[in-house]
Amino acid sequence: MNSIGTPILTHITSTYLECTLHVAKYHCLLRLRSVVVNDDDTNNQSNREAKYVASPDISTLSAIPIQSKQTNTRIQNENDNIIRLLPKLFDIIHTKGRNINNTNNKKQHPSHELIRIAQSLEVQLKERLKDASDGAIANNNSMNMNDLSAANIQEEFLVRSEAVMCELLSAVQQQLQKEKSQSSISGGTDRNNSRKRKASSSSGQPSSTLSPPPLKYYSSLARQLSVLQSMTTVTAVSLHKQSSANSSSSGDENNTPADLTSLSVTCLDDQKRSHTWHAELYPSIVLTMDMPSEFVLEDKNIRLEKWWEDGTNTASNNTETLPRIQHHFEQALVKYQPLFNELDDLDAHLWILEPSLPARRCSVERRIALWEGGASMVIVLDPENARGVPVMTRFLGVTKATMLAAANASGDNNRDFVDWRTSFAEFVAEDNEQEDSKKKSQGKSEDKPANTKRWSEERSIRENLELWFGSPLPSPLAPSTDKSDFLVECGICYTHRLPTEEGSAEDGPLPEAKCSNPSCNRHYHESCLFEWLHSLPTAKISFDRLYGSCPYCTETLSVLLNNKR
C-alpha cells in the first residue's frame, strides 16, 4: 500500500471478513472488519448475497500496539490490547473498546500518536474514510460487481480496506504537520514574549509589579525630545502608550505603566525618503528598526537600562541617549542608500507583483512580472552589494509555451530557444567576471571587446534584467498594461494568494502548479490541486506523487503528497 504495506485477510467467517495491516512507523497493527451479516440471514442465500457487499465497517478500525521485546509484559489475550480508533462510532456490544486517554503507560508507545489523532478527528474521519472506500471500488474497473463469488467478495473487501487505511494514515500525517506548524508559530510568539518580559524585568522588578517611571525619567525625556525635534533630518516625533505586553499579565490594570513610554521618530534620508524607528522606553529601551538587516548599536557606551540617568542638564547630541540612537540610525541609512535606490527604481519602472507597494524597507525581495499569464521571477538583493548578482533567483509560472510566446513576440520565430533559467544562470556566471577581470589585470582588455552580455555592477538591477531579457520588461509606465494581466488566480479557489491559518493572505502560497496544456494553461495552489485530485475516484498514487486530470481539461496533473498544507 504505497510503501507502507498491503492489508491481508487474517480472518474469514460466514458473517464477516477481517484484514490486518502492519504499520512499522507506529509499531502497531491496524485491523478492520467487514459489515457483519446476521446469522439468521446467512441461511437464506439470496438475503446473504444482498446484504454481504464486503463493505468495511469503519467503526471496527482498531490498533494493536506491538510490544517490545525488552518489555516484561506479556499479553494474555490479544483482545485486551486492542484500542479502538473511533470509539464513539463503535458499538460496545461488539467487543470491549479502550480509549487511549484511559491508558496509564509511563512511556508512550509509538502507536499512541496515531490513536490520539484518529480519536480527535473521529467526526471528520467518518465521512472521509467512507468516501475513500467507495472511491476505491469505483476506481477498480477490473472488478465485476455482479459476481458475488467468495473470491470476488474478498478482493472487493481488500481493495476497500486498503483505501480506508491509506486515507487514515494520510489524515494522521496531515494533522501532525498542522500541529507542527502551529507549534512553530506558537514557539515564535512565546520567544518574542519572552524577550519582552526579559526587557521589562531588566530593572530588577517583576513585570507584574512594575512601578511607574520616576520623575527624573520624564524630565530627561522632555529634554531629549527637544533635542530630537531640533534635528534637521527629523520630521516627526510622537509618544504613545507602550505597545508591549509587559504591563499586566495578571489582568491588574493598576500595574500598567504610565503613558509616554513608547516613542516613534520619523526622519528623511539624503534622497528625501521617509524612515521611522520605534523604541519602548521603560523600564529599558527596546528598539525596532525597519532596516534590511539587523540594526546593532556599535556604540557600546549607549546606556539602554535606566537611560534617563545619563546626560547633563545641558542638551547635547553627544550625551543624550535618544539623539545618539538617531545619529546611529542615520549612519545606517547612509550605508543602505544604494540598496534603496535600486529597490525604488524597480518599484517605479517594473510591475512588482510581491510584496504590496509601498514595501517595508526591510524587504529586499521583489517578484517581477516577466510575461502575461503569471510568468514572473523572484530576486533577493544583497544589502551589502546592491548592484551585485541577486543572492537568490526563482522563476514562477514559466513554461515552454510562455517562453515560445515571448520569443515569437520579439520577432524570433525560431522554435529553438534558450530556457530562461539556463540563460539567466549563464548571464550571471562568475567565470565571465573572473575572465574579464583577469584580462584587465593583464592589460589585454583592449585586444578584445569585453563581453557585455553578462551581469555588470556598472548597470542598475533593472538595466541588467532588461539586457538579459532582450527587451524592456512589463512596466506600469506603459499605458496598455495593467497589474491584473500578470497576476494569476487559482483555477480552484479563484484567489491569488491562499490565506494562511492566521487569516493573512500576504504570506500565503502562490498558485505555482500549472497545467501543461497550452489551450488550458490554468494555475493552481498545490494544496488546492491536492484536494481536487484526492477527491477524484480515478486518481492514482505513484511513489510520492498523486496523479489525476485537470479540472478544466483532460491533461494529467500531479502534486507531491507532502504538499498538503
Buried (B, 14 or more C-beta within 10 A) or exposed (E): BBEBBEBEBEEBEEBBBBBBBBBEEBBBBBBBBBBBBEEEBBEEEEBBEEBBBBBBBBBBBBBBBBBEEEEEEEEEEEEEBBBBBBBEBBEEEEEEBBEBEEEEEEEEBBBBBBBBBBBEBBEEBBEBBBBBBBBBBEBBEEEEEEEBEEEBBBBBBBBBBBBBBBBBBBBBBBBEEBEEEEEEEEEEEEEEBEEBBEBBBBBEEEBBEBEEBEEEBEEBBEBBBEBBEEBEBBBEBEEEEBEBEBBBBEEEEEBBBEEBBBBBBBBBBEEEBEBBBBBBBBBBBBBEBEBBBEBEBEEEEBBBEBBBEBBEEEBEBEBBBBBBBBBBBBEBBEEBBBBBBBBEBBBEBBBBBBBEEEBEBEBBBBBBBBBBBBBBBBBBBBBEEBBEBBBEBBBBBBBEBBBBBBBEEEEEEEEEBEEBBEBBEBBBBEEBBEBBEEBEEEEEBEEEEBEEEBBBEEBBBBBBBBBBBEEEBBBBEEEEBEEEBBBBBBBBBEBBBBBBEEEEEEEBBBBBBBBBBEEBBBBBBBBBBBBBBBEBBEBEBEEEBBBBBBBBBEBEBBBEBEBBB
